[in-house]
Amino acid sequence: MTSTLGSGTRALAPATVLMTDSPLTTKTQESTGAVVSTAPEEQSFFRSPGLPFGFVRVCLYLILGNGITYGLQWVARFFLKRGLPPFDPQLLMVGDSVALLGAFSSAWLMSRLERREFGAYGLPLRGAFGKLFWQGALFGLTEISVVVGAMAALGSYHFGALAIHRSELLRWVAFWAIFFILVGLYEEFAFRGYVQFTFAQGLGFWPAAVLLSIAFGLIHKGNPGETWVGLAGIVLTGLFWCLTLQRTGSLWFAVGMHAIFDFGETFLYSVPDSGVIFPGHLSNATIAGPSWVTGGTAGPEGSVFDFLVLLFFFYGFHRLYPAKSADPQS
């Protein structure tokens, strides 16, 4: 799932859980799983769990993020060629890099004001590209491969001839791998990072997750070729990634799955990604058949097979990471 609205700022997510055993002791469980006893703290504006306070902090975060992003975009335009097409590789890479820097920078500033570790918002540095990331990558590759495989079995997908070769192939592999890791980091942190963390304190984890997953779907509405069925698939995927956050306390699983799924759609199987056909795809693939099989112009994420795979993933992840008896994020 790749939004072409990369110049906007998105934010969001929780990974620090507060559990009170007595009026005198507060335990803080970070995303690493460590439990540290601390003295009770006074609830300041920047740490109050109340929804009005959280809403104001999210607004401040978005203002900071947009300001930083637009400032970086203003600087970047002096180094970019004029008249580049919207999906030019240079423009894509710069756009998502700038958006990610804006989201991370504003979250870091908020972490200083809130006196929290940056990793509390879902991306602990200790978990970077570790076990959870690669588990997510496996889920992402499995998802797109099963969906495209089902389409091929029904005669609705044909791989076609290779579109790129040799050094050009290696160049595009490297580009799309890096680019979609940036996309995964940015979109996951934007919708399941700081904002999810903050709204979950006032609304509860799942009400916040539902609202932000709907927003995650709607942000893709501007993509050419996107459909309402495709958007529904994106919302369902967002909810699954919220489940992975709730059960692991980390966004690294979602980042890995997001990045590899998009890589599989765009490059490996050369099909539309959220309604967009990008340059530099591996083959001249063709899809034909009913929309419920192929996803129509939205691509495989609008296929009925993707919904079935995601439902199986909900069950499988629940078994892989079962809920604790007293899950504080429930």
N, C-alpha and C positions, 0 to 999 in steps of 0.2 A: 504494500500500500504506500504509494508515494504521492504526496500532494504537490501540485505545481505552484501552490501559493507560498513558495519558500521564503519570500521576503517578509512575511508576517512573523510576529513573535507569539509563541505558545509556551505554556509552562506547566508544571504540575507534579506531585506524588508523596506518599508517606513511607517511611521506613523506620521511624523511631516510635516505639510504643511505650507509654507510661503506665505502669501498674502500681497501684498503691496497696501495700500489704497492711499498713497501719497508719494512723495519723502522723506518726513520727518518721516513717521510712518510705522513701520513694525509690523504685528500681527503674533504671532505664535500660531497655533492651535495644541495642543498635542492630543494624542489618547484619552484622557479623555474628549475631547470636549471643554475644557476651552480655552478662548482666552485671551492672555496677550499682552499688548502693550509693545514694547521694542524699544530702540534706534537703529538706523541702525548700522550694523556692517561692518567692512572691510572684504572683501572676502579673507581669507587666503587659503593656499593650502588645509588645512584640512576641509574647509567649502565651497570651490568653487564648484558650481553645474556643471562645465564644465566636459564633458565626459572624456577627457584625465586625468584630475585630479582624477575623480571618479574611473577610471580604475586602476590607481596606488594605490589608497587607498584600493580598493578591493583586489589587489595583496598583499598588506601589511597585510590586514586582514587574507587572506588565509595562508600566510606564518606564521603569529603568531598562527593561529588556528591549522595548521598542526604541528607546533613545539610543542605547548602545548599538543596536543593530543598524539603525538608519545612519548613525555616524560612521560605522564601518563600511556600509554600502557607499556612502558619499566618498570615502577615501578610495574604495576599491574601483570605482568607476574611472579613476584617472589611470588605472593600469589595464583596463579592459578595452578591447577594440570596440568601436561603435558599430551599431547595426547588426549585432550578433543575433541569430535566430533564438527563440525562447528555450530550445532544448540543446543549445550548443554545449559541449562538454565543459568548456572553460566557465561558462556562465552558471551551469548547474553546480559545479564544484565550489565556486566562489560563493554562490547564493546560500548553499547549505552550510558551508563553513562559517560564514558570517552569522547566519541564524543561530547556529550552535554556540558560537562564542557569545552572542548576545544573551541567550538563555542561561548559559553557565555563569556568565559574569554577574547578571542580575541576581541569580540564585546565591552566588557566593556572597554578594553584598548583603542579601537578606539573612544569610547564615550568620554573618557578623553581627547584624542588628538583633537577631534572635538568640545569639549565643549558642548555636548548634554547630555540629560538624556538618560539612557539606554532604557527606555520605548519608546523612539522615533523610535526604530527599530521594533516596532510591538508587544512587550510583556510588556505593562505597569503593574507594580506590583499591582496597585489598581484594575485591572480587573482580577486578577488571579483566575481561577476556579469560576468565577461569572456567571452572566446571559448568556453572550455570549458563554462561554464554554459549558454550559448545553443545550443551544439551538443547538449548533453544535453537541453535543452528540446525541440529539434527531434526527437530520437530518441523522447522521451516522447510527444509529440503524434502522431508517426507510429505508434508502437506501439498506442496506444489507438484511433486512427482506423482502422487496418488491421483490428484485431480486431473492432471494432464494425461496420465496413463488411462484413466477411465474415459476421457474424451477420445483418446486414440483408439481404445477398444471398441468404441461405438462409431468409429470412422469419422469423427469430427475434428481430429487433429492430425496433421502430417508435418513431420520435422522439416522436410525439404532439403535442399542442397545448402552446403556451407556458404555463408555470406562473406566471411572474412577468413584469412589464412595467415599462418606463420607469425611474423613479428607483429602484424596488425592485430592478430588474435590475442597475443600475449598482452599487448598494450590495452586492449579493451577489457580483458579479464582483470588486470590490475586496476584500471579506472573504475569499473563497476563495483569491484570488491570494496575499494576505499570509499567510493561515493555512497554505497548503500549502508556501510557501517556508520557514516556520518548521518544519513537519513534515519537509521534506527536509533542512534543516540539522540538526535534532535527531537524526533516526533515522540519517542517514548518519554523523554524527560519533559517535553512540552505538555503532554497530556496526562502523564502518570508520574510526574516528578514533583516539583514544588507545589503546584496548584492542588494536585490530588492530596498531598500530605496536609496542606493547610485546610482545605475544605472538609477532609475526613475528620478533622478535629471537631468541627462544628456540626456537620451533617451526619457523620457516621461514614464508614468506609464505602459501603455499597451504594447508598444514595449518591455520594460524590462520584463514584465510579460510573454509575449509569449516566449521569448528566454529562460527564466529561467524555464518555465513549460516544454519546450522541454527537457532541461537539466535534469529536475526532472524525466521525463519519461525514458530518456536514462540511468540514473544511475541505474535503475532497470533491464536493459538489461542483466546483468550478472546473474540474478537469474535463477536457474534451473527451466525449465518449462515455463518461461515467453515467450510471443508471441508478434508479432507486433500489433495485435489487442488489447492485454492487455496493451501494452505500450501506444497506442492511448487513451485508457480509462484513464490511469494515467495522460497523458497530459491534457485531458479534465477536469479531477478532479482538477489538479493543477490550471487551468484557473478559475474554479469555486471558489477555495479558494482565488485566487487573487481578484476576485470580492468581496468576503466577507471582505477582507482586505481593499479594496478601499472604500467600503460603510461604514465600521465601524471604520476604522483607527486602527484596532487591529487584531492580529492573534489568539486570544483566541477562536473564533468560529471555525476556521480551526483546531486548536489543538484538540478541543473536538470531532469534526466530524471525524478527522483522527484516533484518538485513538479508538473510539468506533466502527468505521467501521472495523478496523483491528482486534479488539477484537471479533467482531461478526463473521468475516471470520474464524479466526484461532481457536477460542475456542467454541463459542456458536453454530455455524453451522458446524464447523469442515470441512471446505473446503479449497482448496489451496489459499494462500495469495500471490499475485504477483508471482505465479508459485511455491511457497514453501509450503510444508505440514509440519507443525511444530509438535513436540511431545506435549503431554499434552492436546489433544483436548477432548471435552466433549463426543463425540459419535463416533461410527464407521460409519460415514456417507458415502454414495456412490453417485456419480454423473455419469450419462450416458445419451448419446443423442448427437444431433448435436452441434458442437462447437458454433454456433451462439446463442444457448440457454444456454449452460453451461459455455461458455468461454474457453472450452478446458483445456489444462494443466495450463493456466494462472489463472483459477478460475473465480468466478462471475464477477470480474471487467472487464473481456473480453466479457461478455455476452451482447447481444443487449439490454437486459432489463436494464442493468446498464447505458448504454448511454441514454436511454429514461428517466430514473429516473433523471439523471444529467441535461438533458435539461429542465425537469419540475422544477428542483431545481433552475436553472438560473432564470426562470420566477418567481417562488415563492419567491426567495430571493429579486429579484428586487421589488416585491410588498411589501415585509416585510420591506425592507430598500431602499426606492426609492432614486434615485439620486437627489442631490440638484440642484437647478436651475443653479448655477455656481460652479460646482464641481471642485475644484482646482486640483484634481488628474486625471481628465479626459485626 
